[in-house]
Amino acid sequence: VGNADQYLLSFAVAQLVASTIIAVAWLAQFITLVLTQTRDGITGFMTLRDLLPTLSADDEVTLDPKLIQSSILFFFQGVLKFALTEGEKIVMIWLNISARVQGVYSLVANLGSLLARYVFAQIERAANTEFSKLRMDKHREQIADILANILKLVMMVALVCVTFAPNYSYMALDVLYGSKWSATQAPHALAVYCWYLLCLSVNGITEALVQSVTPSAQYQAFLVMVTVVYWLAVAQWMRHGVNGLIYANCLNMVLRIAYNCCVIHRDINVFEMFTIRSSYPLGVAL
């Protein structure tokens, strides 16, 4: 789009198209599942109308209380996740931070999060699925091995970024975006952001294990506390510019990692077969 006034509209249209494609894909998958179940005689969701509230004999809408409770829980967790992932943007607008600082942070966050979205998120999702299949009382040793090996993998990937980012972040930004951005605080902020990626990778895997065994209410209460601390840190460290926002995100991840380790040690008790040292990448690999 050539007109600068239409940039936001173009972004909104792109988001709408992407969401529509995802919704259509899930709808097609559901229709395929319904047809398969109907052919094989499996009970469950048989038509698309089964997803909608139904009328009872008294013409009253009936809703499953368990589904309502689960929906409220997922909604509350989504709000907390949004506050933790997008909170710094809300605080920046609230404190009237300059557009230049917001632009530098957006550039660094979007560029640095490519690794988190396309690598760490997929590994975390697979780990969460695997942990959910295993029973803690019967597969504790296997869980410890999976936890240690996946932590080694994600830490090695993150440490590559931490190692090379300080020396090559300026060159990367200069090649990709030109001197307009490489001459700003962005190169140094990108190097600092790689440390956040390291914390993010460790938290993702340990949190996948904790969420598979910890009651949701307890986890939600902890997220509320972390959200408050995180927003206070963002407001306090905003004076340091973009780096202050990244420091606040690192604090957020460190608090969640500490909580995860405490839960793993207290409830899962795999530290008899798993130690923090066993999750370190091998010296030869480093």
Secondary structure, DSSP 8 states (H G I E B T S, - for coil): ---GGGHHHHHHHHHHHHHHHHHHHHHHHHHHHHHHHHHHT--S--SGGGGS-EE-TTS-EE--HHHHHHHHHHHHHHHHHHHHHHHHHHHHHHTT--HHHHHHHHHHHHHHHHHIIIIIHHHHHHHHHHHHHS-TTT-HHHHHHHHHHHHHHHHHHHHHHHHHHHHHHHHHHHHHH-HHHHTTTHHHHHHHHHHHHHHHHHHHHHHHHHHTTS-HHHHHHHHHHHHHHHHHHHHHHGGGTHHHHHHHHHHHHHHHHHHHHHHIIIII--TTT--GGGGS--TTT-
